[in-house]
Amino acid sequence: MVGFTGTARHPKALAVRLPDGRVALSQRLTTALATTVGPHLLPEPGRALTTAGDSYTPVVGEAVVEVVAGTTRHAVVTVVRLR
């Protein structure tokens, strides 16, 4: 995980670095997952862009999350859990 959308207290989605190096936004987080991930987010100042051009807030360091990535025309990334 390299960033998030929403606020650090209530993240809506995560920006994740995929194995091929692309950065993509995940699907909207469930309330339970957002509550688990939120305390681990330490935002950096400024904004960054995913490979597709979506804006997100970068975080200090990179936390590891488990994701399921779809293989459709557009990257569909669902966060399963924080590791």
ChimeraX attribute file (.defattr): number of C-alpha atoms within 10 A of each C-alpha:
attribute: neighborCount
match mode: 1-to-1
recipient: residues
	/A:1	24
	/A:2	23
	/A:3	31
	/A:4	26
	/A:5	20
	/A:6	12
	/A:7	13
	/A:8	19
	/A:9	14
	/A:10	16
	/A:11	21
	/A:12	20
	/A:13	22
	/A:14	28
	/A:15	25
	/A:16	25
	/A:17	19
	/A:18	14
	/A:19	7
	/A:20	6
	/A:21	9
	/A:22	12
	/A:23	22
	/A:24	26
	/A:25	28
	/A:26	22
	/A:27	15
	/A:28	16
	/A:29	18
	/A:30	14
	/A:31	12
	/A:32	8
	/A:33	16
	/A:34	19
	/A:35	14
	/A:36	12
	/A:37	21
	/A:38	16
	/A:39	11
	/A:40	14
	/A:41	22
	/A:42	15
	/A:43	17
	/A:44	13
	/A:45	10
	/A:46	9
	/A:47	14
	/A:48	17
	/A:49	16
	/A:50	17
	/A:51	13
	/A:52	12
	/A:53	10
	/A:54	13
	/A:55	16
	/A:56	21
	/A:57	22
	/A:58	23
	/A:59	21
	/A:60	13
	/A:61	13
	/A:62	13
	/A:63	15
	/A:64	13
	/A:65	15
	/A:66	13
	/A:67	17
	/A:68	11
	/A:69	14
	/A:70	11
	/A:71	9
	/A:72	7
	/A:73	6
	/A:74	9
	/A:75	17
	/A:76	15
	/A:77	21
	/A:78	18
	/A:79	21
	/A:80	13
	/A:81	13
	/A:82	14
	/A:83	8
